[in-house]
Amino acid sequence: MAETKVGRYRWTIVALLFFATTVNYLDRQVLSLLQPMLAEKYNWTNNDYANITSVFQFTYALSMLLAGRIIDRLGTKKGYTWAIIIWSIGALIHAAAIPMGDAFNTILGFVGISALSVSVVGFMIGRMVLAFGEAGNFPAAIKATAEYFPKKERSFATGIFNSGANVGAILAPLTVPWVAAQWGWEMAFIIVGIIGFVWLAFWLVLYEKPEQQKRLSAAELNYINSDKDDQVVSKAVLEESGPDAAAAVGPVSSTKVSWVKLLGFKQTWAFVFGKFMTDGVWWFFLFWLPAYLKAQYGITGTEIMLPLSVLYSMTMFGSIGGGWFPVHYMKKGLSPYDARMKAMFVIALIPLVVLAAQPLGGISYWVPVILIGIGASAHQAWSANIFTTVSDMFPKKAVGSVVGIGGMAGGLGGVAVSKTGGALFDHYKELGHIQTGYTIMFSFCAVAYIIAWVVMKALVPKMKVINL
């Protein structure tokens, strides 16, 4: 009844963010699903594929730093608009990867540089454009969540829109192999690129700042602003932050905050380290699982649809459940930060099951699929909470920038994981023991979250609201 009186339009915004994130992950996963076919067609080594994925991750990392800043400056609506336009164009560019690679090599030939693999170069160009646009998704979505939700609902809202990553990951294996088999691999990229422009039409019509949103009731606007960090810091938060917190909170300035200043806070570094250690795990699962199933079990083409769909379906529970988990501890009397960190510690223990993926993989390929699905589900639960720590401790005007800095760190972590994996797989493939390379990589994926949590807790043992 209370919910009806307050209004529910903010959940429409979450729905928009959910579908955008779905498209975002659908776009980025197409290549990994086509990798077994493209690697055979164009004679890629594992290191070639690692270079293609690393270009995406490196560009994504640098762009995240810029994206957060751009989103803060342009505002959520314009920033998100440009992000999806660019990444949809990037998806379409993949369909022309071969001609682009050939043209690029022609240019290199004029300046006396040896030609590179046409297919590798072409896909690198497409991945760069895609990464630049996709970097805007999470800074914009987190900023929209901070604008439309009070703190007590943000982790749940974040968990809902973040589950779009899982839905995109589920839809991709259900559709991409079939589309490629029916109409060719190029059409798979064209279709997902067009879907982004369809979403854009809904975004332009339905989104405005809460203060300018005509579809928002006065009661819901007041509810949204009930604990805004840019307007008032609640007594509970001040007490939690220490006796000097109230004196430290002064008038809110509209001045933009420099990266150098943000890097001076331990809270920023806690988020940065957490993203660096754990984002690469998700990237590895997303980009390398089709290659793993082919190398270890000979599963390719449409055969890959069922195991990957089951695996990524499992991750939805982690994303939504992870957003709810800290609320469980808050109801038991813990402060928001303590509740979130306790939840994240429990979540960090779950990926340890991935250690058993290789030892038990001889039973059936379903054993590693299920165990990796549990680990990936835990990642999504972790992700929903680590993003929310930013909006918990930083004022709204800095959220996009901090998320961008952390996103850059996560992208660099992804580059390190992908390059390491590619080198290990080629090395052990030559020795006839490629499974050893996967054992090493899965072991890292299993322990990364515990390491991240320990360092984050050491940097920020108790929540402190940042005064800018």
N, C-alpha and C positions, 0 to 999 in steps of 0.2 A: 504493500500500500504506500509506504514511504517513497519507494522507488518511483511509483507512478506520479506522485506529487512533485518529486524533484525533476523528473524528466529523464529521457534515455537517449537523447541525440548524440551524446558523446560516444555511445557504442556504435553509432553509424560511422563515426570517424575511425574507430578501431576496425570496423569492417573494411573500410577503404585501405587502411594500412595493411591489413591482413592480405587483401588481394594484391596489393602492390608488391609485398614481400613474396607472395606466391609466384608472381610473374618474374620477379628478380631472380629467384632460385631456379625457376624453369629455364630461363635464358642461360644461366651460367652452367647448367648441368648437361645441356645438349651435347657439348663436345666430349665429355667423359663417356657418355653412352655410345657415341659413335667412334670412340678411340680404337676399340679392337678392329673395326672395319677399316678406319682410315689408316691405322698403323700398318695393316697388311697391304692396303692399296698403295700407300706412298712410302713403304719401307722405313717407318719410324723406329728408332730404338727407344728404350725407356728413357734415356737421357734427352732425346728429341722431344718426347712428350713432356718431360719434366721442364724443359726450356719453355715450351708453349704455356704450360700452366704457371710457371714462375713469372713470365712476363705479365700475365693477368694479375697475379698476386702482388708483384712489385708495383705495377701501375696502380692497382687498387690501394695499396698501402700509402703511396705518395698522395693519391687523390683523396683518400680519407682525410688527410691533414687539411687539404684545401677545401674539401667538401663541407666539413664541419664549419669552417670559417665562412664559406660562401652561404651556407644555409642560415647562419646567424645574421649575415648582412642582408641577404635578399628576403628573408622571412620564409616561413614554412611552405606557403602555397607556391610562390614563384620558384623557390629552390627545388621542390619536389617535381614541379613541372619540367624544368630543364633537365633534371636527372633522368627522368624516364624517357624523354625525347632522345637524349644522347645514347642511353643504353639500348633503346629499341633500334636505333640506327646501327649501333654496334652489332647487334644480333643479325641484322640484315646483311651487314658487310661480310659476315662469315661465308655467306653463299657465293661470294665473289673472291674467296681466299686465293684460289689458284691463279686467276688473272692478275690479282694484286701482287702476289709473290713474284710472278714472272716479270711484271713491270718494275718492281723494286730491284730485282737482280740485273735488269737491263741498265738501270741507273748506276748500280754499283760497277757494272762492267765499263761504263764510260770513264770512271775515275780510277780504274785499274784495280778494283777490289774483287777478289775471287767470288764467284756466285755461291750463294747458299742454297739449301734445299728450298725449292719453290713453295712446296706445301707448308713447310715449317714457317717460313717467313710470312706467307699469306695469312696463316692462322694467328701468328703473333700480332699482326696489325689489327685484325678483328678483335682479338682479346684485349688489346690496349684500349680501343674505343669503348668496348663493353665495360671494362673495368672502371674507366673514368666516369661513366654515367652511373654505374651501379654503386659506386662509392657514396652517392648521395642518399641512398635509401635509408640506412639506419640513422644517420644524424638527423634527417628530416622526420623520420618516424618517431624517434625518441623525443624530439622537440615538440612534435604534435601531441604526443602523450603528455608531456609536461604542461602543455598549454590547456589541454582538455580534461585533465584528471587531477584530483587532489592526491597527495602523496600516498595515502592509504590504499588507493586503487591502482597505482601506477604499475606495480610489479605484475598484477593480474592482467591489466590491459596490455602490458609489454609481452607477457606470456602468450596472449591470444594472437597478437599480430605477428609475433616471432614464430608462431606455429605455421604461418604461411610458408616459411622456409621448408618445413616438413611436407606440406601439401604440394609445393612445387617439386620437391624431390620425389614424391610419390607419383605425381602426374607425369613427370618426365619419362621414367622407364615404362610407364603404361602406354605412352603415345609415341615417343621419339623413334624407337626401333621399328614400330609399325609404319609410321610415316616414311621413314628412310627406305623401308623395304618396298613400299608402294610407289613412291614418287621420287626417291633419291634423297641423299643426305642434305642437299642444298635446300630442299623444301622444308625440312625440319627447322632450319634457322629462319627461314622467311616467315613461317607461320607464327613462331613465338615472338618475332619482332613486331608483327602486326598486332598481336594481343596487347602489347604495351600501349599502343595508341588508343585502343578501345578503353582501357582503364583511364587514360588521361582525360577523356571526355567526362566521365563521372566525377573525377577529382575537381575539374574546373567548375563544375556546377555545384557540388555539394560542400566544398571546403571554404571556410573563411575563418579568421581569428574569432575566438569566442565572443569578444566584445562587439564584433561586427556581424555575427551569425544571426540572421533573422529567424532561423528555425529553432533557435535555442531559447527556452523559457527563462524568465528572470530567476526563478527558483533554482534551475539547474546551473545558471551562470554563477549565482551566489555559492552554490555547493562546490563548483569547480574552484572558485577563488577562496574557499574557506581556509586554506592553509598555504596559499601561494608564498613561496620563498622570496619573491620580488616585492611583496607588499607587506607581509607581516610574518614574523617568526614566532611560532606558537610558544607558549610558556613551557610546555613539555619538552620541546626540542631545545630550548635555551637551557633548561635545567640539565638535560642530557649532555649538552655540550660543555658544561662547566660553569662555575660561578662568575667568570668574567665575560661570558658570552653575550649577555644582555648589553653590557657596556660597549662591546666590540661592534654591535650591529648599529650602523649609522644609516643615513639616507641612501637610498638606492640610486646609483648613477647609471645613466644610459651609455656611458663611455664603453667602447669595446675593450675587451680584456686581451692583453698580449699573450702569445704562446709562452714567452719567457716567464711571465708572471705565473701562468698556470703550471708550468714545469717546476715552480718553486714549492709546490704543495705535495706532501707525501700522498695525499688522497689521489692526485693525478697519477703518481708513479705506481700506486697500488693497482689502479685500473689498467695502466699500461702493461705492467708485468703479467697481470692475470690474462689479458688479451693475448700477449705475445706467447705465453706458454700453451694456451688452450685453443686459440683459433686455428692453428695449424693442424690440430687433430681433426677438426670438422672438415677443413679443406682436404685433408688426406682421405677421409671417408668419402667425401663427395666426389673427388676427382680420380681416385685410384681403385675404388672397389670393383668397377667393371673390369679393369685390367687384372685385378687380383683373381676374380672368378674365372677369367679366361686362362691365366697362367697356371692356376692351381687345379682347376676343375674342368677346363675346356668349355666353359659356358659362354656362348656368344649370341649375337643377334636377338631375336625375339625371346629366346630361352631365358634371357636375363631379366625379363619383365617381372616375373613373379617373385623371385628372391629379393630383388631390390625394392619392389613395392611393399613387400612385407616388412623389410628392414626399416624403411623410412616411415611406414605407418606407425611403427612403434615409437618413433621420435615425437609424434604429436602428443603422446601422453606426458613425455618429459617436459615439453614446452609449456603446456597449460598447467600441468601439475606443479612444475617448478615455480610458476608465478603465484600459485596458491600456497605453497609450502611455508614460506615465512609468516604468512598470516596465521597459520596454525600456532606458531610460537608466540606471535604477538598477543593472541587471545589468552595465552598462558601467563601474560604479564611481562614478557621481554620487550625491551625497546626495539624500534624498527631495525636499527643497525645490528644489534645483538641477535635478533631473530633471523635476519638475513644471513649473517655470517654462520650461525649455527646450521641453518638450512643448507648453505653452500658446503659446509664441511661434510654433512651427510651425503650430499650429492657427489662430492669429490671422491668418496669411497666406492661408488657404484662402478665407475669405469675399470676398476681392478679386475672385473670378470673377463675383460678382453685378454688378459694374460693367458687364459685357457683356450683362446680361439685356435691357435696353431697346434698345441698338444692334443686337442680333442678333434681337430679338423679331419682326421682320418675316418671318423665314424660316418660323417655325411657333411656335405657342404652346408646343410642347414644349421649345423652346430655353430660354425663361425658367423653365419648370417645372423642368428639369434643373439649371440654374445656381442657381436659388434653393434647390433641394433640396440641392445641395452646400453652400451657405452655411448652411442650416438644420442640416445634419448636423454642420458644424463648430461650430455653436453648442452642440449637445448634447455634443460632445467637450469643449468649453470648460467647459460647465456641470458636467460630472462632476468636473473638476479644480478649479475655483474653489471648489466646495462643500468639497472635501477639504482645501483649505488651512486651513479653520477648525479642523477636528478635528486637523490636524497641529500647530497652534500654540497652541490654547487647551485648557485642561482640560475634561473632560466636563461639569462643572457649568455652564460658560459657553457651550457650543456652541450650544444652542438660542437663547439670547439674541443671540449674534453673528449667527447665521444670520437671525434675525428682523430685526435692524437692517439687514443687507444686503438682505433681502427687501423691506423698506420702501423702501430706495433704488431697488431694481430696479422696484418698482411705480410709484414716482414717475417714473422714466425712461420707463416704459411710457405713463403719462399724457401726458408731454411728446411722445412720438413719435406717439401716437394723435391728440391734438389738433392737432399740427402737420400730420399727414397729412390729416385731415379738412378743415382750412382750405385746404391746398394743392389738394386734389382739387376742392373746390367752386370755388375761384378759377380754376383752369385749365380746369375744365369750362365755365364761363361764357365763357372765351376760345376754347373749342373745341380746347384742347390738353391734355386731362387726362393724356395720357401724360407730359407734362413734369413733373407733380406726382409721378408714380411714379418717374421718372428721378432726381429729387432725393432721394426717400426711399430708393431702392435704393442710391444712392451713400453715404448715411450708414450704411446697414446693412453695406456692404462694408468701411468703414474703422474702424468703431467698436471692433473687437477690438484692432487695432494700437494705437490711442490708449489703450485700457484697459490693455493689457499694459505699455506704456512707463511709465505713471503707477504701476501696481502695483509694478513692479520698482524704480522710483525710491524709493518709500516703504519697501519691504522688500527691500533688495538681498541680504540674507542671512537665512536662517531664524533666528528667535530664539523659543524656547519661552516662553510667557507664564507668569509666576509670579503667582498670585492668592492 
